[in-house]
Amino acid sequence: MSVICFGELIIDFTSMEASKELWQAERFQKNVGGAPANVAIGLHYHGVPVELWSRVGNDSFGKFLICQINRSGISTKNIIQDSGHPTKLAFVGVEKNGERYFEFHNLNSAERYMEIEDFDLGMLNKIRLFHFGGVALLGEVTSNTLMQILKIVKKNNALVSFDPNIRIDLLHDKDAVFKRLKDVLAHVDILKLSKEDWSYFFPGKSRHEILRENISLLILTEGAKGVRLLTEKQEVSVPAEDVRAVDTTGAGDAFTAAFLSKLIQASVDSPENVSSDRLNEWGRFANHWAGKVIQYRGAVTAYL
C-alpha cells in the first residue's frame, strides 16, 4: 500500500447545459465527486496502490458512489455507509469557458462523521503518503479523527499531502476551521494552494513564511497561467497546456494525483531535495493531466 486518501466522497450533478444558470438547467450528469476521491481515482489510474477512506450515506446516492469506486478498481472496504446522515450532493453549473460553480445540498452529511473506529489503522504502518483535503476540517468528528490519524502517520515517517480547497461559503465557524487548519499544518509536508487559498488562509505571508511551517514543498496553482513549485531552495514555474475547457471541475485534483504519482514512484524521502529538473518534469506531467481532465464533464470521467 502506497497512499491513503482521506475525506469526502460525494455526487456532482453536472449541468449538461453550459452557460445556463443552475435554476434554468434541466439536464444533469451524475458524477463521482469529492477532492480526495478524485485524487484517489487519479492515483489508481497512474498505477499507484491507493485506498480511499470515507463515509457516505446509506442511501441511493451512497450506493451509487460505492458502485462507482468498485468499478474504478479501488477497494471500498474503508468507505462506511452511514444510516444517520445523508450523502452530500453538489450541483455544478458550467459556464461557456468551462469554469464551474457549485451549489451544495445535504450539508450535515456523512463525511462529517468519520470516526477513528471506522478504519483499519494498521494500514497506516504500510503507506508512503497520506493525502487529505480541507473539507475534512469542517466537521468536528472528522477533524478530530484526522488529527489522531496524522499523529500516527508522522510517527511512521510517511509523507503528508494537503489541499485546503475549502469552499468559503460552507464555513459557519471560521475561527474553528482556521484553528484546525493551523493544527494540521504542523504535520504537512506537501501543501497545494490556489491563489484564492493563499490570499484567504495566509494573507500577507510570503512563500518562505509558509514553508517555515515545516512545509517541504508548496504547490501554487494559477489556473490558465500554470503552476509554481516552491521550496526553500528553488522555484519552478510550469505553464499550463493550451486546451479547450469543457468543465474545469477536478483540474487541481488531477494535477495532485499525477504529481504525487511521480513523487511516489521515484521513492523520494523529502520533496525539498527534489531537483529543479525533476520538479519541472513532474509539473509538466501533472499539468498535462489537469488539461486532459477539463476536456470532459465530471472530475474523473477522463479516467473511467
N, C-alpha and C positions, 0 to 999 in steps of 0.2 A: 504494500500500500504506500503510495507516494503523497497523496493530497486528500484532505478533508475540507469540503466547502460547507459552511455553516450559515443557516439563515433561511430567508423566505423562499417559498415555492408557491407561486400564485398563478392566476389565469389573467392573461392580457386579452381582452376583446378588442381587436384592432379594427378600426374603421376601414372598410373597403372603398370608401368614397372620399378621396383626397380633396381637401380644401373645404369640405362641409364641416360645419360645427357639429359637435357630438349630438346635440339635441336634434339636428337635422338628419343625421346619418341613419339609414335603415338596414344596412348590411354590415356585419362584423365577422371577422375570422377569429376563432378561438385558438389561442396560442399558449404554450408554456411561457411563464414569466418569473420574475424574481431574480435579482442580480446574482446571488450565489449559485442558484440553479443554472443560470445562463453560463456562468464560468465553469461549473462542473461539466456541463454538456460539451463545452468547447474543449476543455482539457481531455475529456474522454475521446473526442474526435481526433485530437492530436497525439493520441497514443499514451496518455499518462493515466495510470491507475488512480481512480478517484472515487470517493464516497460522498454522498450528499446527506447531511444531517438536517432534517427539517421537520415541520409539523403542519399538517393540513386538516381541514375539517372532514368529519366522517359524513360527507355529503356527495352529491353527484360530481361537484367540481373537484373535490379531493380525489375521488376515484378516477376521474379523467387524468389528473396530473400523475398519479401513481402509475397508471397505464402507460402514459407517455414516457415517463422516466424509465420504466421497464423496457419499452420499445427502443429507447436510445442505447440500451446496453449497460446502464448504471444500476447497481443494486438499490432496492428500495427498503432494505431491512431496517435502516435507521431513519425512515420517514414515518412519523407517527400519525395515526388518524385520531382526531380529537372529536369526541361526540358533544363536547360542551361549547365549542367555538367554531365558527364557520371558516371556510377558505376565503382568503382575500381576493377580491376582483378588481381589476384595473381596466377602465375603458380608455382606449388610446385613440386620440384624434391625430390625424396626419395632414400636414399642410402640403401645398403643391411642391415645395422644395424638399419634402421628405422629413422635415422637422416634426417632432411629435410632442404631444402634451397629454397629461393624464387626469383622469377623474377616478378616485378610489372609492370602493364600497366594501362593506363588512370590515370596518377598521379595527374592531375589537376581535381580531381574527386569531386563528390557531397559532401562527408563527410567533405571537407574543407570549406564548405559554410553553416554551420549550424548557423542559426540566432536565436536570442532570441525570435523573434515573432513566430517562428515555433512551440513553445512548450506551453503546459498548465502549466504555472508556479505555479498555485495553488496546483499542485500535490506535490510541494516541501515542503509544510507545513505538509504533511502526511507521510513522509518517515523516516525510521530509518537509512538508509545508502545510500550514493551516490558513485557510482564507475565509474572510467574513466581510459583511457589508454593514453599513450604518443603520439599516432598518433594525438590526439586532439590538440596537441601543434604545429603541423606542419603548419597549415593554419591560417592566421591572423584572418579571420572572425570567425572560430570555436573557436580559442583560446580566443578571446575577449568575445564570448558568454559564454564560460566555466567560465571565471573569474567572470562574473556577476552572474552566477548560484552558484558558490562556495560561494560567499558572502551571498546569500540568505540561502543556506544550513547551513552554520555555524551559522548564526543568529538564525536559528531554532534548533540549537544544535543537528543536525544529524551527524553521523559519515561519514567520507570521506575516501575512499579506492582508492589507485593509484598504477598502474603498468606501469612504463615508457615504457619498451619493444619497444623502438624506433629503427627501422632499420637504422643503421648509414648511409647506402648508400642512404637513402632518404633525408638526411639533406643537403639542399642547402645553408641555412643560419644558421650555427651552433650557432653563437652568439645570434641570436634572439631566437632560440629554448632554449638555456641554460638560457636566461633571463626569458622566460616563465616558464621553469621548476622551477627556484628559486621562482618565484611569486606564483606558485600553491602550492609549498611545505609548505607555511605558513598556508595552510588550511587543510593539510592532517593528518589523524590520523593513518592510516594503509598503510605502504609503502612496496610493494613487489618488490624485486630486484633479478635479476640473477647475477651471478658473473661478467658477462660482463657489466651489468648496473652499478654495484658498481664501477668497475675499470674505467669505462668511465665517469660517471657523478660525482663520489665522489672520485677521485684519492687521495690516501694517507689519507683519512678520516677513523677514527675508528667508530665502531658501536655507541659509546657514542656521538661522534660529530654529527652523523646523527640524533640520537634520540633527541638531543638538538634542532633540527629544529621543535619542537613541535610534533614530531612523537611519538605515543604511542606504536606502535608495528612495528617492522621491520622483514619482512619475506625474508630470503635469500635462494633461490633455487639453488641447486648444482647438478642438473641432476641425474645421477645414484647414487650419494652419498646421496641423500635425501635433507632435508631442515633443516634450523636453524630458530627458532622463538626467537626473541631478544627483550627484554625490558630493561629499566634501572636497573631492579631488578634481572633479570634472563635470562638464555639462555637454550633453549631446543632443542636438536638435534633429528631428527626423520629420520630413514633410509628409503630409497626408497624400494618399493616391487620389487622382482626379477621376471620380466615378459619379454616376448619376444616382442620387439617393432616392429610394422609394420609401423607406421607413428607417429612421436613424435609431430606433429602439434597439438597445443591446450592443451598440457600437463599442462603447467603453468596456463592456464585459467581454466582447470578442477580443479586444486588444489585450485585456488582462489575461485571458486564457492562453492566447498564443504566446505572449511574452513569458508567462510563468512556465509554459511547457518547455521552452528553450532553456530557461534557467535550471529547471529540474533535470532535464536530460543532460545538461553539462556538468551536473554534480557540483554545483557551486556552494561553498560553505557560507560565504558572506557576499552579498551583492556589491558592497562597496569596493571589492577588489576586482570586479569585472572590468576588462579593458574597454577603452572607448570604441575600438573596432567591433568588439562583440556587442556592446550596447547598441551601436548603430545597426548591426546586422539583425539583432533581435527586435529592435524597434521597427525596422522596415518590414520584417515578417509579421509583426503584430498589427502594424498599420494596414498591411495587405488584407488581413482577415477582418479588421474593422470595416474596411472598404467593401469587402465581399458581403458581409452580413447586411449592410444597409441597402443592398440591391434587392432584398426580399422583404416581404411583410412578415413581421414577427422577429423576435430576438434570436431564435435558434433555428429558424427554418432552413438556413443555409447548410446546417449540419445534418439535417434529417432527410 
